[in-house]
Amino acid sequence: SQELEQSPQSLIVQEGKNLTINCTSSKTLYGLYWYKQKYGEGLIFLMMLQKGGEEKSHEKITAKLDEKKQQSSLHITASQPSHAGIYLCGAAQGAQKLVFGQGTRLTINP
Amino acid sequence: EPEVTQTPSHQVTQMGQEVILRCVPISNHLYFYWYRQILGQKVEFLVSFYNNEISEKSEIFDDQFSVERPDGSNFTLKIRSTKLEDSAMYFCASRAAGSLGGKLFFGSGTQLSVL
């Protein structure tokens, strides 16, 4: 079965700093999804990557999928308190199932 | 903005009791899911449901679990005889037809505590 490993597990950054979260898959990714989870809330879809080398951006968040389609990164530029939360990568397994990484807990210090 | 609603937000039950977790998916969505997250562990898939039947289920989803869409709006997860290890946050999710397979809309979850 496919396993996703995220690094780091937790991250504390100063407001305004850039940061990167990584997601590594044990198998080729055929759809890689990034979600964000705030405490006490459900997961919120951020972005989906499918093609090797693909890169997508939304506001100050950029996600990339490597050419081999086994690793993805999420980069936040000029972090803000609103970026705090838990970021999860998820891989599509078949048509109906997502397998998630363990999450990266992001704290933004003022 | 439409959202997935889950009730209750917290449920405490005794081991061996039946529980029903309720969800109201987004109204025009056709695919429905349950995921759960045991404290400190990954979010894990339980079951997917489409066209009034289960389309896929995980090994976790054994005979003690069942799902139902009793009317046009609710989607429920029943655990017949709860065990201590069923304690977790349970998330309901839904997806529109024609959307990306992994672009799900999640509810805020029901925290189930089995004592």
Interface residues (C-beta under 8 A of the other chain):
Chain A: G31 Y33 G40 E41 G42 L43 I44 F45 M48 L88 G90 A92 G94 A95 Q96 K97 L98 V99 F100 G101 Q102 G103
Chain B: V4 Y31 Y33 Y35 Q41 K42 V43 E44 F45 S48 Y50 S55 E56 S58 F91 A93 L100 G101 G102 K103 L104 F105 F106 G107 S108 G109
